[in-house]
Amino acid sequence: MQTTSELDFRQISWRTYKKKAVNEIVAELGNKDIISTDDEDLKTHGYSEWSTVNLDTLPVAVAYPRTTEDVAAIARICHKYRVPLIPFSGGTSLEGNFSAPYGGVSVDFAFMDRILQFNKDDMDVVVQPSIGWQDLNQKLANMDAGLFFPVDPGPTAKIGGMIGTNCSGTNAVRYGTMKDWVINLTVVLADGRVIKTRRRPRKSSAGYNLNGLFVGSEGTLGIVTEATLKLAVIPETYSVGVVSFPTIREAAAAAAGVMRAGVPVACMEIMDDVQMRVVNLSGSTAPRTWKELPTLFFKFSGSKASVAENISTVQAITSRNGGEDFEFAKDEREQKLLWSARKESLWSMLALRKNDEDVWSTDVAVPLSRLADLIEVSKKEMDSLGMFASILGHIGDGNFHESIMYNKNDPQELEKVERCVHNMVNRALNMEGTCTGEHSIGWGKKESLLKELGQETVDVMAMIKQSLDPRWILNPGKIMDVPWLPKETHATKADVAVTPIRRLTKQRASE
Ligand SMILES: Cc1cc2nc3c(=O)[nH]c(=O)nc-3n(C[C@H](O)[C@H](O)[C@H](O)COP(=O)(O)OP(=O)(O)OC[C@H]3O[C@@H](n4cnc5c(N)ncnc54)[C@H](O)[C@@H]3O)c2cc1C
């Protein structure tokens, strides 16, 4: 690794490079619509109201490629001019993952949203990055495929970003996370070369596992333009049940008991009393309302006999842990309402904001046996803030989220929230946990990553980045700092691109 003293950055007027890079992209692709510099477009591609962190910079342009070849050309040109490239799919990530600290071009795949190949007999599908997981499942249902894609993060998330964050969701306890469903990727590298990571069998031990490298790399190593994904068989039947508990510790202990008993639940989610109140207030399951107590949500799936057996085992475990009145959704409509109340809980919370309020929503994960301790202490600290704050999470994976409403213009409130989140992360790390179970690092959790894995491990990540993207143009500043840029350099004006390049000579240093 080069040291900071050998390296530096220089600011390049975007006006100089905009003309060159944008004109060259338009000339090469022969389509003016491929690039937008519209202010609103720049804002939606650099700012997110549900992200824990937003920067005072925006991308300087948004590119809308139609094909892998378009993406390769954009990368080649941006590589030549050392302009940062930030892939953008659904824009639902939560840790400033697609923010533009050094300006650059956001690459939005909105026009690359098709199923390219459906191999029903092989139970796989080849898709472009901008197809949403919900749209994919709707299309599979329309084809009467009997198959579905089980990874379910934010409702409007898309496959490219889901690969970027190695996301999961409520189904992960049964089906695993995004990395488990990727067979093969087509990836455009920083300099415009195009590679495929594998062919199409469901397993392969040929060479390095490049899928494992690109999944979760947050657009910092390559740009995914096609993905071959495994599909799962739709279970014969579903049932959704809800059970409340006097305390969050008892709810967490019941969840751990279900996991240790080896019951193959399809989903197991926790919501605290505050989050249940949010569901009631949002009216999203009206006319039905719920007890405002710590609650576990279960989804059971499989054959009718196996579902009945799993329900009875879970009922026994929850009642041993203080669970009251197991209630079931009456019909399919109620099942959907109940589940969407869980999936949209963040939006329900956002809908309750007043004036300048924001919601800080972040996650950690710990080994199962530590979950009850972690949740109980974190909940106590959150309640002592005197702010509207809730806990919810994918408890079967030892993964939970804190969501805290605060006034972003009040420095004291901001400081309180930051401290509370840091304490939660530190507690999780002290319990051999991780600073993020599914939201990834982005801009917001770089220091936590360093604490979690240590400098040497992060240096190995930087070496991989360096060898695949020597000019650090791919989503720079995410996961780890650009080694030769001081942290404060992201505070540039939107019309200036700071390219993360090295100062070549001493003379240049004074330019
Ligand atoms: C209401 C709500 C609920 C949520 N629930 C969950 C949940 O249950 N589980 C969970 O895991 N997450 C959840 N999230 C977070 C979010 O949905 C996930 O992080 C999701 O994976 C992001 O997908 P996206 O398409 O929105 O990605 P984006 O936000 O567009 O991008 C995410 C990252 O991937 C990179 N990227 C995007 N496209 C590509 C590409 N083609 N090639 C390479 N890199 C790319 C981006 O540069 C960025 O770093 C939730 C969010 C919301 C708003």
Ligand as a Chemical Component Dictionary entry (heavy atoms), coordinates in Angstrom:
data_LIG
# 
_chem_comp.id                   LIG 
_chem_comp.type                 NON-POLYMER 
_chem_comp.pdbx_formal_charge   0 
_chem_comp.three_letter_code    LIG 
# 
loop_
_chem_comp_atom.comp_id 
_chem_comp_atom.atom_id 
_chem_comp_atom.alt_atom_id 
_chem_comp_atom.type_symbol 
_chem_comp_atom.charge 
_chem_comp_atom.model_Cartn_x 
_chem_comp_atom.model_Cartn_y 
_chem_comp_atom.model_Cartn_z 
_chem_comp_atom.pdbx_ordinal 
LIG C1  C1  C 0 -38.562 0.287  3.751   1  
LIG C2  C2  C 0 -37.237 -0.385 3.626   2  
LIG C3  C3  C 0 -37.081 -1.683 4.108   3  
LIG C4  C4  C 0 -35.846 -2.335 3.990   4  
LIG N1  N1  N 0 -35.749 -3.612 4.444   5  
LIG C5  C5  C 0 -34.592 -4.287 4.246   6  
LIG C6  C6  C 0 -34.475 -5.640 4.644   7  
LIG O1  O1  O 0 -35.399 -6.221 5.202   8  
LIG N2  N2  N 0 -33.310 -6.281 4.382   9  
LIG C7  C7  C 0 -32.255 -5.656 3.761   10 
LIG O2  O2  O 0 -31.235 -6.300 3.532   11 
LIG N3  N3  N 0 -32.333 -4.366 3.409   12 
LIG C8  C8  C 0 -33.464 -3.674 3.619   13 
LIG N4  N4  N 0 -33.546 -2.372 3.224   14 
LIG C9  C9  C 0 -32.388 -1.733 2.581   15 
LIG C10 C10 C 0 -32.350 -1.855 1.041   16 
LIG O3  O3  O 0 -33.606 -2.214 0.511   17 
LIG C11 C11 C 0 -31.270 -2.862 0.604   18 
LIG O4  O4  O 0 -30.005 -2.380 0.985   19 
LIG C12 C12 C 0 -31.259 -3.157 -0.902  20 
LIG O5  O5  O 0 -30.419 -4.242 -1.148  21 
LIG C13 C13 C 0 -30.801 -1.981 -1.754  22 
LIG O6  O6  O 0 -31.166 -2.233 -3.099  23 
LIG P1  P1  P 0 -31.347 -1.013 -4.119  24 
LIG O7  O7  O 0 -31.705 -1.574 -5.439  25 
LIG O8  O8  O 0 -32.242 -0.013 -3.574  26 
LIG O9  O9  O 0 -29.839 -0.509 -4.172  27 
LIG P2  P2  P 0 -29.223 0.958  -4.274  28 
LIG O10 O10 O 0 -29.580 1.735  -3.072  29 
LIG O11 O11 O 0 -29.530 1.556  -5.592  30 
LIG O12 O12 O 0 -27.666 0.594  -4.235  31 
LIG C14 C14 C 0 -27.092 -0.097 -3.157  32 
LIG C15 C15 C 0 -25.596 -0.276 -3.387  33 
LIG O13 O13 O 0 -25.377 -1.152 -4.486  34 
LIG C16 C16 C 0 -24.622 -0.513 -5.526  35 
LIG N5  N5  N 0 -25.204 -0.915 -6.803  36 
LIG C17 C17 C 0 -26.433 -0.612 -7.300  37 
LIG N6  N6  N 0 -26.601 -1.193 -8.502  38 
LIG C18 C18 C 0 -25.449 -1.863 -8.785  39 
LIG C19 C19 C 0 -24.998 -2.612 -9.903  40 
LIG N7  N7  N 0 -25.768 -2.823 -10.976 41 
LIG N8  N8  N 0 -23.746 -3.129 -9.866  42 
LIG C20 C20 C 0 -22.944 -2.943 -8.777  43 
LIG N9  N9  N 0 -23.318 -2.226 -7.698  44 
LIG C21 C21 C 0 -24.558 -1.692 -7.709  45 
LIG C22 C22 C 0 -24.793 0.984  -5.248  46 
LIG O14 O14 O 0 -23.699 1.739  -5.752  47 
LIG C23 C23 C 0 -24.857 1.013  -3.733  48 
LIG O15 O15 O 0 -23.566 0.964  -3.195  49 
LIG C24 C24 C 0 -34.750 -1.667 3.375   50 
LIG C25 C25 C 0 -34.906 -0.364 2.896   51 
LIG C26 C26 C 0 -36.124 0.276  3.030   52 
LIG C27 C27 C 0 -36.245 1.679  2.488   53 
# 
loop_
_chem_comp_bond.comp_id 
_chem_comp_bond.atom_id_1 
_chem_comp_bond.atom_id_2 
_chem_comp_bond.value_order 
_chem_comp_bond.pdbx_ordinal 
LIG C1  C2  SING 1  
LIG C2  C3  SING 2  
LIG C2  C26 DOUB 3  
LIG C3  C4  DOUB 4  
LIG C4  N1  SING 5  
LIG C4  C24 SING 6  
LIG N1  C5  DOUB 7  
LIG C5  C6  SING 8  
LIG C5  C8  SING 9  
LIG C6  O1  DOUB 10 
LIG C6  N2  SING 11 
LIG N2  C7  SING 12 
LIG C7  O2  DOUB 13 
LIG C7  N3  SING 14 
LIG N3  C8  DOUB 15 
LIG C8  N4  SING 16 
LIG N4  C9  SING 17 
LIG N4  C24 SING 18 
LIG C9  C10 SING 19 
LIG C10 O3  SING 20 
LIG C10 C11 SING 21 
LIG C11 O4  SING 22 
LIG C11 C12 SING 23 
LIG C12 O5  SING 24 
LIG C12 C13 SING 25 
LIG C13 O6  SING 26 
LIG O6  P1  SING 27 
LIG P1  O7  DOUB 28 
LIG P1  O8  SING 29 
LIG P1  O9  SING 30 
LIG O9  P2  SING 31 
LIG P2  O10 DOUB 32 
LIG P2  O11 SING 33 
LIG P2  O12 SING 34 
LIG O12 C14 SING 35 
LIG C14 C15 SING 36 
LIG C15 O13 SING 37 
LIG C15 C23 SING 38 
LIG O13 C16 SING 39 
LIG C16 N5  SING 40 
LIG C16 C22 SING 41 
LIG N5  C17 SING 42 
LIG N5  C21 SING 43 
LIG C17 N6  DOUB 44 
LIG N6  C18 SING 45 
LIG C18 C19 SING 46 
LIG C18 C21 DOUB 47 
LIG C19 N7  SING 48 
LIG C19 N8  DOUB 49 
LIG N8  C20 SING 50 
LIG C20 N9  DOUB 51 
LIG N9  C21 SING 52 
LIG C22 O14 SING 53 
LIG C22 C23 SING 54 
LIG C23 O15 SING 55 
LIG C24 C25 DOUB 56 
LIG C25 C26 SING 57 
LIG C26 C27 SING 58 
# 
